Amino acid sequence: MKTESGLFLFYGGLVYNHKSRSFRDKDLVVDAGIIKEIGKIKPESFRGKKVNLQGKHLFPGFVDLHVHLREPGREDKETIETGANAAMAGGFTEICCMPNTNPAIDHRGVVEFINNQAKSHLVAVHPIGAVTKERAGSELAEMGDMMEAGAVAFSDDGASVSTAEMMRFALEYSKMFHVPIIDHCEDLSLATDKKMNEGVVSTSLGIPAVPAVAEDLIVARDLMMAEFTGGHVHIAHISSGRAVELVRQAKTKGISVTAEACPHHFTLTDDAVKSFDTNLRVNPPIRTAADVAEIIAGLKDGTIDAIATDHAPQAIEEKDVEFGLAAPGMVGLETAVGLVTTFLIKKGYLTLPQMAARMSVTPRKIVNLPLPLFKAGEKANFTVIDTETNWTVDKFKFKSKSRNTPFHGWQLAGKSFGVFNRGKWYRNEEN
């Protein structure tokens, strides 16, 4: 994928101001990756590369807190390079990769491997270390060592932290490093071998199903552990309306908790599973319209702090099977902006400044990444979004190595026009 570097003028766009939380008509001169000037600049007199951003919005570079890159171990599904390319095409300048690789990201060596593989890409890749060795739930991993190597958070994603005692230890250790435990909330005694959300639809289809309370129980447990330890718990891919309310109540009590929601959990309901499209098999499952409404309300009022994709590439042979046999997960990096724009912005649930908060500003705070400022002397790190473009999702044009999306053929509004980071500009090929 072609990127450019050098001297640029980005003109005609609306630039995010972090102090006023609004967008202002500004132009940017960027040279060697550094913002040299910001204001109103005449393009006619500029000698360098000129990029017309008329009608487009410049956000601080989007961050995805929840990405599965599959490398090392399952490079047939995704590699660090192809995942970063998908992020770049989707409008993300930084992504955080989950530790359920093979071997797991449970020691310094794997963290360093990922950093080395990703160091030259426009998209910065931040490893998330495992909470326990081999994600087996029995012994804490070397958190301090991984932090020194560049891990930004810890998670046993794919499963909950095994016990309340282990979560206690994890929160106590992570508190010392001022990083969160990213929490996949699922009581396996209720969820093992279950394939979709329990309710009217699962009963009619005869598919083994997991009740939402399987999520709620672990959310409640770990909110209490966060209160007890003072550690920071971040609830991953929240999908239950009751879980949203539990997080809301915890925040009013001053518990250190943040949460993320995925586009498929605020755009789809379990009614869609009637199609038996295996790309709808995800974990946690797609739930009811009532759950969707609660997630949107949580995003609107700030109970849910971030939008993350849970980008989970799967091989064709793992999806081209019966619904109950399909591996869970869908790719999400290249459809997130369109789904957020179409279902949240265009419907009036979120404003564009709130989009900046949920996809850039707050995700950075959660994992202690600096916020890029549109200011002379700062490193340029931004995402350009065209909120008015309309496009059709075509999985065969994805930069990801995998194609497992239920959104193929959907008509969406809003798309990344391009991204700038690490001294490089990428303009989407269709622009």
LOZAPA-949491 format. One record per residue (C-alpha): residue in one letter; x negated, y, z. Coordinates in steps of 0.1 Angstrom, whole numbers, plus 5000, padded with zeros to 4 digits. Example, Ala and Ser with C-alpha at 12.3 -4.5 7.8 and 13.67 -1.06 7.14 Angstrom:
// residues 2
A487749555078;S486349895071;
END
This chain:
// residues 431
M500050005000;K498550334988;T497750605013;E496150945008;S493751165028;G492251505025;L493751855026;F497551885026;L500352135027;F503651995039;Y506152265031;G509952325032;G510752085060;L512352125094;V509752055122;Y510551925157;N509752155186;H509251965218;K509852265241;S513252365226;R514152015215;S515252145181;F514052165145;R512552475130;D511752575094;K507952545094;D505152445070;L502052255080;V498452255067;V496651935076;D492951875069;A491151555077;G494051455099;I494051775120;I496852035119;K495052355108;E497952595105;I501752595112;G504052865100;K505352985066;I502852935039;K503153005002;P502552684982;E501652884951;S498353004967;F497452674983;R494552464969;G495052114980;K497751844979;K501251984982;V504151784995;N507651934992;L509751835022;Q512752055014;G515751945035;K513851685053;H513051655091;L509551605106;F509551405138;P506651315161;G505650975148;F508150705156;V507150435180;D508650085181;L508249925215;H509249575205;V507649405175;H506649045168;L503649035145;R503148645147;E499348685144;P497548485157;G499248155151;R502148205126;E500648405098;D503048235074;K505848455089;E503948785094;T500448915098;I499149225116;E498649385082;T502049295067;G503849395099;A502049725100;N502949785063;A506549715072;A506349965100;M504750225077;A507550175051;G510150205078;G508850525093;F506850415124;T503350535130;E502850325161;I504149985172;C503749765203;C503349395196;M504749115218;P502548845234;N504448535222;T501748445197;N499648135196;P497448175215;A499448405236;I498148765243;D497248655278;H493548755280;R491149025268;G489948825238;V493348835220;V493849195228;E490549285213;F491249065183;I494549255176;N492849595181;N490049495157;Q492449375130;A494549685132;K491949955136;S491750075100;H495550085094;L497550405093;V499950245118;A498450215153;V499149865169;H499349845207;P499149495222;I501549405250;G499949145273;A501648845288;V502748855324;T501748495330;K499048275315;E500348115283;R503648275292;A504247965312;G505648145343;S503347985368;E500248205372;L499748575366;A497548665336;E494548895339;M496449225337;G493549445347;D491249295321;M493849325294;M494549695304;E490849775300;A490849615265;G493849825254;A497149655265;V499949915271;A502449695290;F503149335300;S505949095291;D506748725289;D509248815261;G511048515247;A511848425282;S512448605315;V509748625341;S510248285357;T511148365393;A511848655415;E508548595433;M506648605401;M508448925391;R507549075425;F503849005419;A503949135383;L505649455393;E503149505422;Y500149465399;S501549665370;K502349945394;M498649975402;F498050035364;H501150265360;V502550045332;P505949875328;I506949515329;I509049465297;D511849235307;H513548975285;C516648915307;E518148565303;D519048315329;L518047995312;S520347775333;L523147945314;A521448005281;T519447695272;D520547545238;K523247815234;K523447985200;M525748285202;N527748505225;E530448325246;G533948445238;V536948415216;V534748385184;S532448115198;T535447915209;S537147935175;L533947835158;G532947565182;I529447695186;P527647645220;A527547995235;V525848195263;P527948425284;A526848785289;V526448725326;A523248525317;E521748865309;D523449055337;L522048825364;I518448875355;V518949245350;A520449265385;R517649055400;D514849255384;L516349595392;M516349485428;M512749375425;A511849705410;E513549885439;F511749655464;T508249695448;G508450045434;G507249905401;H508550005366;V510849755349;H511749815312;I514849625301;A514249485266;H516949455239;I519849525262;S522949375247;S525549345275;G527849635284;R527749535321;A523949535319;V524049895307;E526149985337;L523749815360;V520850025346;R522950335349;Q523650275385;A520050195392;K518950525377;T521250715400;K519450535429;G516050645417;I514850295407;S512050305382;V513850155352;T513950225315;A515850035288;E515849985250;A518549885225;C518149735191;P520049845159;H521749505155;H523249535189;F524949865182;T525949785146;L527249425147;T529649225167;D530048845172;D532948855148;A530248865120;V529048515130;K532148375113;S530048405081;F527648155096;D524748375083;T521848235102;N520248585101;L522848675128;R521348415151;V519348635175;N518348635212;P520048795230;P523048735208;I525248985191;R528149055214;T531649205214;A532949545202;A533249645239;D529549575244;V528649775213;A530650065227;E528850055260;I525450045243;I526250345222;A527550525253;G524250435270;L522150575241;K524250885241;D523950965279;G520350855282;T520950545302;I519250365274;D515950545268;A514650395235;I515650235203;A513449935194;T513849685166;D512849345181;H511349285146;A511248905146;P510048745113;Q511048385106;A510048145078;I512648065052;E512847695063;E513647815098;K516748005086;D517847795057;V519547545080;E522847505099;F523547805122;G522947605154;L519547485142;A518247825130;A515348005148;P516548325164;G515548665152;M515748915124;V513349165108;G514149525117;L511249765110;E512449865075;T516149905083;A516050075117;V516050435105;G518950375081;L521050195107;V520450465133;T521250745108;T524350575095;F525850445127;L524650695153;I523751025136;K526451035109;K529150925133;G528251195158;Y527050975186;L523551115186;T521951435174;L518651455155;P516851585186;Q518251275205;M516951055177;A513551215183;A513851135220;R514950765215;M512450685188;S509450885196;V509351105228;T510650865254;P509150545240;R505750715243;K506450805279;I507350445287;V504050305276;N501850615283;L501150715247;P500451085240;L503151285223;P501951435190;L502551805189;F503152025158;K500452265168;A497152395153;G494252185165;E496351865172;K495951535154;A498751495128;N501051205136;F504551245122;T507451075105;V509451245077;I513051145075;D515451225047;T518851205065;E520851285033;T519551005010;N521750705004;W520250364996;T520949994994;V519049745016;D517049514993;K515249245013;F513149154982;K511549494984;F510449455021;K506849495029;S507349245057;K506248895049;S509748765059;R513248835046;N515448735075;T517949025076;P521749025077;F521749375062;H520749285027;G523049475003;W524349725029;Q524750085019;L522950305043;A522250675048;G518850805060;K515450675052;S511750745059;F510350975033;G506750915045;V504450905075;F501151065085;N498750925111;R495050865115;G494151105088;K496350925062;W499551015044;Y501850745031;R504750845009;N507450575004;E507150434969;E510750504960;N510350874968;
END
